Amino acid sequence: MTGPLGRPEALRLFLRPPTVLTVLAVLATTASPVAAHHVGTYVPKDNAVSANFKEIKFALQAGKLDVALRLFEGGALRREMRARAATLPQDLEAEALAAVRTGDARVAEGRLMVFFAALARDLAREAVRQLAEPGVSPETRAAIGPKFLEAIWRYYNLVDFAVSMRDSKSSVAMRLAFDEAETYAKTSAAPAAVNPCSGQRRAADRGRTAPDPDRLRASLERVAQILGDLVEASTPARRNP
Amino acid sequence: MTADDAWRLPPWWVLLVAVLLIVCAELGGASMVRFKLELARWARDAMLARPAVHGLVGVRDVDERILDEALVKFDAGLRLFHLHAEGMGLVIIATTSVAATLGGRRAGRALIALLTAGGAGYPLGYLLWSALIPYRGIEEGKAIAEWSVWIPFGGATIVALWWLAGLVTLRMLRR
């Protein structure tokens, strides 16, 4: 017997041959993984700041003040607060530290809420600036929007509940503005993936198939305004003049 | 037991290709562990040098997420190469043995060629995808790997497997 591809004699294994059905079953199982060249899915992770915030929050909620204090004092959140001190309300870090030290979870949560609102506000302002830059191609402008929106929502989502407990009007306004921004950033009228609270789209927006960077910029300006007002309203000096 | 009922081995070069593929898979796996940091640093530097390719906007809170996704996919490509090369090495041995035993002379040759080329080439697509991510981005790299490797080599394997399935079915009906 001649072996395949010119081999004079193929080696024989003197084993019992497989039944035809067994061979078919083996073939069926090998065919499917070959056909599906999947490349996996990506699940965004917390960054050092948001992870540290969650740790501090859970420690405070559990009444573990020493743990919360240690996490805050040596954590990424406080480092970020210091690095961004110029754009944050005065003494925000000191007030947050004092609240964590005394175990006042509500005040600590409020100060951290201001911090994350300020982070989201700065991102919205930067997005507006980049969308307004002259000479940027429409494709680039269309690509910028969703990336900033995702980053804004990632920070705002951490404190959305705290915002709604303290200032429900700002919370609702922020959700509406964000939902509108998402609509103008999307390339299709499919439901929003980032904001799970977004409801039905308006009839005019349901048929949208291309992003609208100009309207997106206006929506992001609104987001920045709402968050800016929230930060201002939450600073003690402004609240109690 | 008659001579016709015996298993036949595929040619030695096919076995060599399959074993080499498994060796590459193991080397790839070991290298991923040994040079994990170096690989991640190299990929990150290459991506930072091409902000336009990856849509980086110059804001850390936005860019870190983009870079993280690309690095996760870069690592996933290397892992998938490791897994597929291991698996396809065994698939080549198993399926070419069936083809050598039941395929007949002409069909057997063609089947063995398709199964070996397809099986050995397909995992390299994941390696190519990983290597392209820092230079061309996730999606463009994937499209290149798909059209240059996954579709032709994976397609060859799928066609060969269905062909083999048809041959086996024919044998079954003739019995």
Contacts between the chains, C-beta under 8 A, distances in Angstrom:
chain1	res1	chain2	res2	distance
A	1	B	3	7.4
A	1	B	8	7.8
A	2	B	105	6.1
A	3	B	8	7.1
A	3	B	11	6.1
A	3	B	100	7.0
A	4	B	10	6.6
A	4	B	11	5.8
A	4	B	99	7.4
A	4	B	100	5.5
A	4	B	103	7.4
A	4	B	105	7.2
A	4	B	108	4.6
A	4	B	109	4.7
A	4	B	112	4.9
A	5	B	11	5.3
A	5	B	13	7.8
A	5	B	109	5.1
A	5	B	112	6.4
A	5	B	113	7.1
A	7	B	11	4.9
A	7	B	12	7.7
A	10	B	8	4.3
A	10	B	9	6.0
A	10	B	10	7.7
A	10	B	11	7.5
A	10	B	100	5.8
A	11	B	8	6.9
A	11	B	9	4.2
A	12	B	3	7.3
A	12	B	6	4.4
A	12	B	7	6.7
A	12	B	8	5.8
A	12	B	9	7.5
A	13	B	6	6.6
A	13	B	7	4.0
A	13	B	8	7.5
A	13	B	9	6.5
A	14	B	1	7.2
A	14	B	6	5.9
A	14	B	7	8.0
A	15	B	6	7.6
A	15	B	7	5.5
A	16	B	1	7.2
A	16	B	5	8.0
A	17	B	5	4.8
A	17	B	6	6.7
A	17	B	7	6.0
A	17	B	101	7.1
A	18	B	98	8.0
A	20	B	168	5.5
A	20	B	169	7.6
A	20	B	171	5.9
A	20	B	172	3.8
A	20	B	175	7.3
A	21	B	172	7.3
A	23	B	98	5.6
A	23	B	102	7.3
A	23	B	168	5.0
A	24	B	165	6.2
A	24	B	168	5.5
A	24	B	169	6.9
A	24	B	172	7.6
A	26	B	94	6.7
A	26	B	98	7.6
A	27	B	95	7.3
A	27	B	98	7.5
A	27	B	161	5.7
A	27	B	164	6.0
A	27	B	165	4.8
A	27	B	168	6.9
A	28	B	165	7.4
A	30	B	91	5.3
A	30	B	94	7.2
A	30	B	95	6.6
A	30	B	161	6.4
A	31	B	158	6.3
A	31	B	161	4.7
A	31	B	162	7.1
A	31	B	165	7.7
A	33	B	87	7.1
A	34	B	88	7.8
A	34	B	91	7.4
A	34	B	118	7.9
A	34	B	122	6.9
A	34	B	154	5.8
A	34	B	157	4.9
A	34	B	158	5.8
A	34	B	161	7.0
A	35	B	154	7.0
A	35	B	158	5.6
A	37	B	122	7.6
A	37	B	125	6.9
A	37	B	146	7.4
A	37	B	150	4.7
A	37	B	154	6.0
A	39	B	73	6.9
A	39	B	76	6.3
A	39	B	77	7.1
A	39	B	80	6.8
A	39	B	126	7.9
A	39	B	129	7.1
A	39	B	142	6.5
A	40	B	72	8.0
A	40	B	73	7.3
A	40	B	76	4.4
A	40	B	80	7.4
A	42	B	69	4.8
A	42	B	72	5.3
A	42	B	73	6.6
A	44	B	65	5.9
A	44	B	68	7.4
A	44	B	69	7.4
A	45	B	68	6.6
A	47	B	61	7.5
A	47	B	64	6.1
A	47	B	65	7.9
A	119	B	61	7.1
A	123	B	59	6.8
A	123	B	61	6.1
A	123	B	62	7.2
A	126	B	57	8.0
A	126	B	59	5.5
A	130	B	57	6.3
A	143	B	55	5.2
A	144	B	55	7.8
A	144	B	57	5.9
A	147	B	55	6.7
A	147	B	57	6.2
A	147	B	62	5.1
A	147	B	65	7.7
A	147	B	66	6.9
A	148	B	57	7.3
A	148	B	59	7.7
A	148	B	62	6.0
A	150	B	62	7.8
A	150	B	65	6.9
A	151	B	59	7.5
A	151	B	61	4.8
A	151	B	62	4.6
A	151	B	65	6.6
A	154	B	61	7.9
A	154	B	65	7.7
A	155	B	61	7.4
